[in-house]
Amino acid sequence: MKTIIRLLLLVAITICTCCDDNSSENGKVVFHTDIHARINCGPIDVIIFIDNDSIGILSEPYLFAAVPECATTTKTLMVEKKPGKYSYSAIVNCGDLDELKGEFEIISNQCTNIYFTLP
């Protein structure tokens, strides 16, 4: 009987171990911008897309000299993704400014910083 219980316990541990979340292998990207403060359009939303999927909105400018922490705040937008190369776009509905585009790479256990500003 003890052998059967040990065997069942071993099987249960093996099943749980193989199903662990691999989120520790993911990386992060944080988006921020000062566009809100540099253009004369009043309150605007900057809509962020990764690979054509909307991931969120930046509705306040990030006006600090330091690189932000890798977290979502009222002035930043953070997303966790699997390692790899991605494209992004930021839609800004104001005058001639329409869309900003680029590419970035997610590296496991690291944070990539994407900062939008006007030239």
ChimeraX attribute file (.defattr): number of C-alpha atoms within 10 A of each C-alpha:
attribute: neighborCount
match mode: 1-to-1
recipient: residues
	/A:1	6
	/A:2	7
	/A:3	8
	/A:4	9
	/A:5	10
	/A:6	11
	/A:7	12
	/A:8	12
	/A:9	12
	/A:10	12
	/A:11	12
	/A:12	11
	/A:13	11
	/A:14	11
	/A:15	11
	/A:16	10
	/A:17	10
	/A:18	8
	/A:19	8
	/A:20	8
	/A:21	8
	/A:22	8
	/A:23	12
	/A:24	9
	/A:25	13
	/A:26	17
	/A:27	20
	/A:28	21
	/A:29	20
	/A:30	20
	/A:31	24
	/A:32	27
	/A:33	22
	/A:34	18
	/A:35	23
	/A:36	22
	/A:37	16
	/A:38	11
	/A:39	14
	/A:40	11
	/A:41	12
	/A:42	8
	/A:43	10
	/A:44	19
	/A:45	18
	/A:46	25
	/A:47	17
	/A:48	23
	/A:49	17
	/A:50	18
	/A:51	12
	/A:52	11
	/A:53	10
	/A:54	13
	/A:55	14
	/A:56	18
	/A:57	19
	/A:58	24
	/A:59	17
	/A:60	20
	/A:61	19
	/A:62	23
	/A:63	13
	/A:64	8
	/A:65	6
	/A:66	7
	/A:67	12
	/A:68	17
	/A:69	12
	/A:70	19
	/A:71	17
	/A:72	15
	/A:73	14
	/A:74	13
	/A:75	18
	/A:76	23
	/A:77	20
	/A:78	21
	/A:79	17
	/A:80	18
	/A:81	17
	/A:82	17
	/A:83	16
	/A:84	12
	/A:85	11
	/A:86	14
	/A:87	13
	/A:88	18
	/A:89	19
	/A:90	22
	/A:91	16
	/A:92	18
	/A:93	14
	/A:94	16
	/A:95	9
	/A:96	7
	/A:97	12
	/A:98	11
	/A:99	14
	/A:100	15
	/A:101	13
	/A:102	11
	/A:103	12
	/A:104	15
	/A:105	17
	/A:106	19
	/A:107	18
	/A:108	17
	/A:109	14
	/A:110	15
	/A:111	20
	/A:112	17
	/A:113	16
	/A:114	18
	/A:115	15
	/A:116	15
	/A:117	12
	/A:118	10
	/A:119	3
